[in-house]
Amino acid sequence: MGELNTPIDVISVCAADGQIKPLRFRMEEEDHRLRRVDIDQVISTRKIQYVGIEAQIFLCRATVEGKEWLFELKYTIRSHCWCLFRRIL
């Protein structure tokens, strides 16, 4: 599934109240192919702060090649960057 905690491309929606919801992301596989993952459900969202950096963690569920994936996406607020934070087996 590629390395974790690496930058990814994300398509998301911002609601009128400022809430962010990721819809899909694209990541580069180890063989340099791009994989598109459509997010079925955002299970939870939590804000974290470490060393003065604010971020949001999104626990998401997706079906990829017939298998269910649970993973966390991290959005860093100040830099507006997304990364695949970790995959939960």
N, C-alpha and C positions, 0 to 999 in steps of 0.2 A: 504494500500500500504506500510505499514511499516513506521518507523520513518524517518524523514528527517534529512539531514546533517549527515548521518551515512556512514561509509565505505562500499563500494561495490566492487565486482570483475568486471573488465571491459576488454573486448577484443577490442583493437584499432589497427590502422595502422599508422605508421610514414612514411611520405613521405621523399624523398631525401632532400627536403629543410627544414625539421624539423617540418613541420606541422603535428599535431596529429588529427586523426579522429576516434571517438569511433564508434564501430560497434554493440556491444551488451553488456549487463551487466547482472549480477546475483545478486539478493538481497534476504535476508532472510525475510520471511513474519512474522507476529505476532505469527502465530501458528508454527513457526520454519521450515516451508517448504521453499524450494528455488524456486524462480521465475526467469525465464530467459526472458529477454526483448530484442527483436531485434529492433534496431534503424532504422526507415525508412528513416529519413532525419535529417541532422544537419543543422538547420536553420541559426544559427549565432554563432560566437565565439568572445569572448572578453577577454582581459587580465585585471586582477585586481591586486592591490597591497594594502595590509592592514597590518599595524604593521610589515613591512619588509618582509612579506610573499607574494611571487608571485604565482599567480594561473591563470588558464584559466577557463572560464565558457562557457559551450556548451549548447545552447538552442536546444533541440532535439524533434522530433516527432516520436511516435511509435503507433502501433495498438496492443492493448492488449485485448483479449477476445471480439473482435469486436468493441471496443471503442477506440477513438483516445486519446492519452495522450500527453500533452506537459509538458516537465520537463527540469530542468537544472542539468547538471552534472558538478562537480567541480574537476579539476585536479590541485593538489598542486605540483608545479614544483620541489622544493627542496627535498621533501619527496617522490615524485613519487606516491602519494596516490590519489585515486578517491573516491568521495562520491556523493550520490544523494543529491544535494543541496536543491532543492525544486520542487514540482509539481505545475504546473499552471493549474487552472481549467478553 
